[in-house]
Amino acid sequence: MSSDQTRNVVRKIIREIGQECATQGQTVPETLVAFMVKAVALDPRNDFKVDQILTKEDVQNIIQLCVTRLLDTTNPSLSTIKMQVYFDMNYANRAALQSVFPQREIMTFTSLGKKSKGQQLKTFAMLVTGIRLYNKACGKGGNSIDDLPAILNEAIPSATRTIDEGLNNCHLRAHQYTTLLESMQEDQHRHTQLSSFKLKEALFNVRQYEAFLCILLSDAITSAQEVEKMQVQFATTMEQLKNTVENKVSVDANEVFPLFIALSNLWTGFQDEMLLIKFLTSMTNNLQQFLEIQSQLFPEELLTSLLEGLTVKSDEERLRETMGTRVNVSDFKNQEWLFPETIDHFDQLLIQYHGFCAHAIGVKGLTLPGNPAVGILKHKEKCYVFTSKEAAYIFAQDPDKFIQLNVEKAKEYAELIHLLELHHQFEYLVPYAQARTPDKCLMKPTVKHDSSSQTDTHILPPTIVTSYEWNEWEMRRKAIKLANLRRKLTHAMQTDLSNMRRQNCTQLYLPKDVSTQTKRDNSSNVPRPQIFLEGLRGQLSPTTHMVKGNLTRAVDET
């Protein structure tokens, strides 16, 4: 089945769920519906096999289960999922916030002319802003301009306090829920009126709220640092501008214009930080609505009575209890353990499960912050932390087993997928609306594998011309050779004896050069012949008498 058909059927299922919820008086975002379909299909209690063919009745059951869960107003799990969807759809980091173009200025921007005209107007506006800020600092105008640095100095601490209060409340709730769950696991008959399922959902709800508030608090701290830095730059630039302009009749524009533009840019930075602080405050207030269900299920009076006789431990106290114990590396031969003091950039390590204990999630269903001082297990290039040395030893005996237990726990509680950052574990879920039979639909994992292909360098047969020559001198040499051949004539004849005979050829092996070597080298010097002829020039007598004298030395004299 094609991917287009799959997407169409999925949209149809999501649309039917949204329409059914709207019919019953509740509007549900499409993103939430899509996530709920995934959560219902993964939940093992619903017994849907994602790798097998599902009938139309099964699809209708999925739709009905999704509608029921979406309309359940007493489900903390639904509140957590709604909180996650709201945060993902509305949260923007600092870079994205500064790059957003205001909605009210889009029409004005599109009505401008050429690009150069717009740039000139922008520069002119920046200059005017810088001049007005300078006049305000000199007490010569600009009274209508808000003192943004002073406002930020009050707004940032206020936003930070609001986030800190929310963190403290959710910390207390998380500690109370964890203590109750631990006591119920130790004594099965204790607090029988409580539902451990709802209690775990409430714990995951406040843990997710805590994670989001930590992100907002980090942004607020970063904003405070940026504002402090910009205030120093703003004061320095203003002082430099005053020294340049003060007590002068005329000032060169090339000197003051860059300073005016610098003031404008810094003021724009203050405005961006104001928007950011308002955004963080709004996000903090809006996230509180997703805590209402768990707070209604477990009010303060009920928790106080249930916790009577129990000691509520905070996350910090649990960490201090295990601070002195650590894993003995020599007990493990094939496992790699890391410690904060033995590795560089420890704070930059990507800890799995959002820093929660990798053993407590699947075994106990609890989200307990791990203690890196106990030891960080590096398994298959991923890092895991634990609450105690005992939990670390148990997990290290079979890490893959406990990792799968954590995946199964996330299938049971869908909100853990986002809280524990397990998106990569569930990317395979791709719904198929139809199979080969028209009355069935299929939901199966997408098979992924690495593949490669190789293309021949020359697909067509080679067309290389071997006789091609690019060298001019080589072509001249060949031309001379051809010219000489034209002047040669070849004559051939055939006789009766040579007719129809084959050509014969013989091959000769030329003699080799042979040499010998003796044990000693010796040589002899033969005396050079010396012959003396006397009387060749003649004498006074008319006849010549030649006398030949042999002056050659004997051999034995040499």
Buried (B, 14 or more C-beta within 10 A) or exposed (E): EEEEEBEEBBEEBBEBBBEBBEEEEEEBEEBBBBBBBBBBBBBEEBEBEBEEBBEEEBBEBBBEBBBEBBBEEEBBBBBBBBBBBBBEEEBBEBEEBBEEEEEEEEEEEEEEEEEEEEEEEEEEEBBEBBBBBBBBBBEEEBEEEEEBBEBBBEBBEEBBEBBEEBBEBBBBBBBBBBBBBBBBBEEEEEBEEBEBEBBBBBBBBBBBBBBBBEBBBEBBEBBBEBBEEBBEBBEEBBEBBEEEBEEEEEEEEEEBBEBBBBBBBBBEBBBBBBBBBEBBBEBBEEBBEBBEBBBEBBEEEEBEEBBEEEEBBEBEEBBEEBEEBBBEBEEBEEBEBBBEEEEEEEEEBEBBBBBBBBBBBBBBBBBBBBBBBBBBBBBEEBBBBBBBBEBBBBBBEEBEEBBEBBBEBBBBBBBBBBBBBBEEBBEEBBBBBBBEEEEBBBBBEEEEEEEEEEEEEEEEEEEEEEEEEEEEEEEEEEEEEEEEEEEEEEEEEEEEEEEEEEEEEEEEEEEEEEEEEEEEEEEEEEEEEEEEEEEEEEEEEEEEEEEEEEEEEEEEEE
